[in-house]
Amino acid sequence: MREPAARGPHPTEVALLASVFVVAACGLLYELAAGAIASYVLGDSVLQFSTIIGSYLFAMGIGSYLSRFFDRQLPAHFLRIELLVALSGGLLPVALFLANAYAPGAFRWLLYGLVLLVGTLVGLEIPLVMRILRRNVQLKELVSQVLTFDYLGALAVSLAFPLLLVPRLGLIRTGLLFGLLNALVAVWALWLFRHELRQWGAHAMACALTVALLAAGLAGAGQITTLTEDKLYADRVVFAETTPYQRIVVTHNPGQGRPGHRLYLNGNLQFAERDEYRYHEALVHPAMAAHGAPKKVAVLGGGDGMAVREILKYPSVESITLVELDPAMTTLFRDQPELAALNGGALKSPKLTIVNTDAFRWLEQSEDSFDVIVVDFPDPTNFNIGKLYTLSFYALLEQRLSASGYAVIQTTSPLVARQSFWTVVQTIEAAGLQTAPYHAHVPSFGEWGFVIASRRPWRLPIELPPGLRYLTPATLPLLFDFPADMARVPAQVNRLSNQVLVHSYETEWGRVHE
């Protein structure tokens, strides 16, 4: 007897399995987008991603449970759910950015409300698809095929999200694009089940309206982004870019009140043109001038080139290595004429070598030693940055210092974040280095702190380079005097295993914003 010919895949089966791939990709993308936006706005990426992923998975469980109550007209239910996912997920980044700009008090409620809504809807999708597929596919094949396409979709978007989608499109465009993909799955279902849908005209109208809304949003994504950022930033936005590492925004105010450019990373002010010289002179010169004749200097962070500008005021300097994680930062402040003018073209100096890599990894791999190392990282708002303030990091830093070398570290505000400031000092000392803490008043930030670290005691320099606008030999000693409200307090060592600094920083700066 001849064996029966193997049955080829049913067209409905192929279409629905392809839908599973898209559905899984879109569902994970909305989850990642919510986590990324929460990290930008609320800080502490570990906490935000953890709570959002947990809430999302919980909501998917609710959705899966609720699917048991859908008995009839499964294709119609699937189509409607796809449209709801397309709208709620695709518009999620838009809604969150607008809430942060116009109703910041409602941001957390909206964030978790949308995460729970999208998660519940996504949890409904896969069970409905499986029940529709059960008409043509045996249970054993059904489960393996659905799960395979589900996992493949999740893999594809997990790789594309940080490497391609966010850097090229930004979060708002990415959300709208994937919302459009969900809507197109609904359109495909509209055609696929056209003979089963009782209210085909109403479903077709709903699909058309959803696609039109998301397509219009995608076309106007630039205007939406401008609308949100113009509200967040008092000055006109002249440059904005989302990179794999951060959101870079540069604003400009030509007026008299606070003229000049301002740089923001993930919404946090990094410098203001009108007074950045105070910060960068205080950061660089106490260590550089005390050394005497530094030849080899490293700058960790500081991709805006301002610290390099100050270092180049020393004729003895032969080479500077700038280690900046984000190549977009060094490119922007090297090639954009108005911004390059702020650092005096320092990033084009023949003495400078730019290395775009993680500073922690660079310290581990480097075998060079330096006379001065300037550490100019953003504040420890999350664990990823917090690792650059740990005992492990400072132990590596100590190995890269020459015998008579100095390192200087920007260390947040000793007035607002007193505990955090002295935690950094305690951690540096635990790495076997002597410390000389000091502070300077920078109007855009308030009272700001720094720490010089070395194997030998720091000594007050006799002279400073000519042409400084803030520091003088007479005023420099005053920076090392701490009044009672900024005086040293007991503090723990910040380790990779505990990251106490991130917690204290969030607590102290959180009081300011309450």
QUIVEN-V29318 format. One line per field, one symbol per residue. psi: psi as a letter, one per 40 degrees, with the letter a starting at -180 (. if undefined). A space follows every 10 residues. Layout:
psi = ???
//
This chain:
psi = ihiiihhihi dddddddddd dddddddddd dddddddddd deagdddddd dddddddddd dddddddeeh difddddddd dddddddddd eddddddddd ddgddedddd dddddddddd dddddddddd dddedehidd dddddddddd dddddddddd dddddddddi dddddddddd dddddddddd ddfdeehdgd dddddddddd ddddddddde dddddddddd ddhdihhehh hhiedihhhh ihheaddgia ihhhhfehhd ihddeddddd dddddddddd dcghdhiihh afeeeddddd deehdehdih hhhhdhdddd ddeddhdddd ddeffdeehe ehhhhgihdd dddddieiii dhhhhgiiig eidddddeei ddddddddde hideiiihhh faheddgddd dedddddddd eeiiigiiii hhdddahiii hhhidiihih idiiiieied iiddedddde hhideeiiii iihhidedfd dddddddddd dde.
//
